[in-house]
Amino acid sequence: MAATNQFNTHEVNNQPFTLANYNAWLTDIALMEAVAREGAGWAKDHLIEFGARTGGDMMASGFLANENPPKLRAFDSYGRRLDEVEFHPAYHELMTAGVRYGMNNFAWRNENRESAHVARAAVMYLGSQPEAGFGCPMSMSYAAIPALRHTPQIAEKWLPKLLSQQYDPRSLPMEQKLGCTMGMGMTEKQGGSDLRRNTTRATRQEDCTYEIIGHKWFFSAPMCDAHLVLAQSENGLSCFLVPRFRPDGTKNAVRIQRLKDKLGDWANASSEVEFHGAFGELVGVEGRGIATIIEMVALTRLDCMIGSAAQMRQAIVQAIHHTSQREAFGKLLIDQPIMRNVIADLALESEAALALTMRIARAVGMIESDPHEAALARIATAIGKYWICKRTPVLINEAQECLGGNGYVEENIMPRLYRQAPLNSIWEGSGNVQCLDVLRALNKEPETRDALFAELQK
Ligand SMILES: Cc1cc2nc3c(=O)[nH]c(=O)nc-3n(C[C@H](O)[C@H](O)[C@H](O)COP(=O)(O)OP(=O)(O)OC[C@H]3O[C@@H](n4cnc5c(N)ncnc54)[C@H](O)[C@@H]3O)c2cc1C
């Protein structure tokens, strides 16, 4: 949109131009270095292409998707149940780009290549900068795959759709779709961290499928084609795949009660649901639900680090852009010594968050092949998730201050970044839970302590 500086009353000067159409990969030396250092340099061309999108058209989609949040259509106009969520086209554009470039699956599509999880972490890092909310279904779809592999007949059916490069928002049974996404349902009203309190029940049927009755208090991205859901069965807490449609093509009995009215994360729908005898298939072994889903949680925790590091990066990009164009007291802000210190501190912390994230992404990709990396991934994911996610709101507020009053106004991305920032520290295990997990690893899995200190020695 062309803008003019000339008003009848004054001329606009000393206001920066809106940052638009930059390549988020080519302008990020720390990212390029981290990807090369951790062995995923082969993905460069892919990342250049995606970086042009994430610093370009996806920025505008991010604003639109947040200004027009999802709406629940629980019923049609004649009172029949619909259980659909309607999204603005901008959200679908973000999802289309995210799936095309593999925020949800790039590592799995390139499993035979070195450091595929580092490459995918870079994709996720770029994609989370223009808008963070749609990262939720992207992350859960990425993370569901190791859990699904516990049950080969389920993996065989779902993996080709989860590995697709096509986003298909149509409300149809998965067999008819070009690509699928997947979510997770663990948290209930009476307990989120303490999942043993889950009361949702799963009853085995004659055909070995399960009927699920109960609820979930948080159930994000309810338009995903299936969710991995924890429920109590005869042998204890177990993990079930609950698709949106039953095998006969009718809608599964997953009733969306309402959408959460959230502090931030507005582009993403988070819901409360009830299962009214929903169809489910067992994933993994009955009674081992937490062990099955914990593999998914390990990857979503990595994604909390990636998402928060990306929000830090976007905040510092905006702060540098602004302070490089705005003058006060005779100098560009960025040339004022104390502002330079602030920006340097922000850059240092943002790059450190990225370096740690990428190192852990490499370890995560080597869990099966290298015991040191497996032990490091086990303990460092909890440490990194705790620290980076906790630091993000503080860092974003400092970056916001660099923009002065403009940093508090919604036409700018900063208020949205600030609202989003606390989410990753709560989701997938809040601070204390991560600390307890680190203690558990140190006390019960001595190899994690050895791996951590060996790494720190370097
Ligand atoms: C926007 C959003 C989307 C979400 N989407 C999903 C989703 O899709 N699927 C899903 O399953 N969940 C989802 N969640 C839920 C989220 O994962 C939980 O809120 C989180 O795990 C914490 O659980 P809780 O809310 O029950 O809090 P609680 O478990 O009650 O914890 C409250 C506090 O107590 C602390 N605490 C817990 N145990 C201990 C202890 N032993 N000692 C000391 N302190 C402790 C915790 O660290 C936390 O700070 C979502 C949450 C949000 C905000």
The ligand as an ORCA input file, in Angstrom:
! r2SCAN-3c Opt
* xyz 0 1
  C      -3.405    -22.349     24.791
  C      -3.276    -23.700     25.378
  C      -3.416    -24.793     24.560
  C      -3.341    -26.079     25.093
  N      -3.542    -27.147     24.267
  C      -3.544    -28.390     24.785
  C      -3.803    -29.519     23.962
  O      -4.002    -29.400     22.750
  N      -3.841    -30.750     24.532
  C      -3.622    -30.938     25.870
  O      -3.657    -32.062     26.318
  N      -3.363    -29.874     26.678
  C      -3.314    -28.618     26.170
  N      -3.059    -27.547     26.988
  C      -2.947    -27.783     28.419
  C      -1.558    -27.625     29.003
  O      -0.675    -28.581     28.497
  C      -1.741    -27.688     30.533
  O      -2.453    -26.516     30.904
  C      -0.434    -27.792     31.257
  O       0.159    -29.049     31.018
  C      -0.606    -27.592     32.777
  O      -1.628    -28.397     33.285
  P      -2.786    -27.763     34.185
  O      -3.379    -26.612     33.460
  O      -3.728    -28.842     34.581
  O      -2.050    -27.192     35.449
  P      -1.624    -28.009     36.771
  O      -1.220    -29.381     36.406
  O      -2.655    -27.844     37.776
  O      -0.326    -27.184     37.201
  C      -0.403    -25.888     37.803
  C       0.990    -25.479     38.246
  O       1.460    -26.390     39.213
  C       2.761    -26.832     38.863
  N       2.939    -28.198     39.351
  C       2.362    -29.327     38.907
  N       2.820    -30.392     39.582
  C       3.695    -29.927     40.503
  C       4.479    -30.542     41.522
  N       4.489    -31.867     41.702
  N       5.249    -29.743     42.293
  C       5.294    -28.422     42.102
  N       4.571    -27.779     41.165
  C       3.778    -28.529     40.367
  C       2.837    -26.733     37.356
  O       4.193    -26.582     36.927
  C       2.018    -25.476     37.109
  O       2.863    -24.362     37.250
  C      -3.094    -26.264     26.477
  C      -2.911    -25.150     27.291
  C      -2.992    -23.888     26.763
  C      -2.815    -22.708     27.675
*
